[in-house]
Amino acid sequence: MGAGRFAPTPSGDLHLGNLRTALLAYNAARSTGRSFRMRVEDLDQQRCSAEVAERQLVDLAALGIEWEGETLWQSQRHAAYQAAVDQLAAQGLVYECYCSRREILEAPRAPHSPPGSYPGTCRDLTEGQRAAKRAQLAASDNFRQPALRLRAQVSEWTVWEECAVDGARPGHPQPYTGVVDDVVLRRGDGVWAYNLAVVVDDAAQGVDQVVRGVDLLSSAPRQAYLAHLLGVEPVIYRHVPLMQDAHGERLAKRAGGGGMTLRTEMARGKSVDEVREWLLSTMK
Ligand code: GLU
């Protein structure tokens, strides 16, 4: 049997919305006979800290979430990501990209290209052009290496989504089709891209059920396509609604989730059980 997982980014304490998603992921795994895995998504060492990660794990455990096996820390997984990129490169599916964020935003693009997708500027450069761009980057004031991008062979991909009909309630899996573009595999600052790491790590942890916030739904086709290229079995998705505050604003949009964490609620006199019961009651 497969596994579900929770994969927080340790850039701050988990807010109540994160905790609710964690409970949903845990319950989904348990109620379908799966085991549960934990992963710390600390790829970006500028934004993440081990101390914050430990606090997150303590909060998750306090809520009664239990996981099997060792917690996987993405900051320790360099070799696995490199191997995946090598595997893609061997198929001719990786190219260097020299564009800055601004150049990507300002690049001319086809009339119907999806907003935010990469316009393909560096996809078909000649070796001579690449050498010139590399030299230009190396000589620039804010030195960065070229990013690595996937040479996608499709423009969309279909995944199976269990919350497609009623966001809050899982039902029969429905197909969800979304955009695939030349996603970044390794950023210009050398940090491995989330879309790559998530696929490599879900496979390494035996994950076949992904429950997470609906804000990541549009990333799922890109990730599933990458999984396909890497020869990994597709996972089944449940993208769940994000928690909103009393004014209908997404918690995640506000600094630190509006400051509402397990610790702040406990400081206000609530017990862990009360917080858990309340989070579960908001899912009905
Ligand atoms: N680390 C991501 C986050 O905290 C979640 C990634 C995922 O569940 O695929 O938003």
Residues whose N, C-alpha, C, O or C-beta is under 5 A from the ligand:
A	BS01	LIG	A7 P8 T9 E41 V198 R212
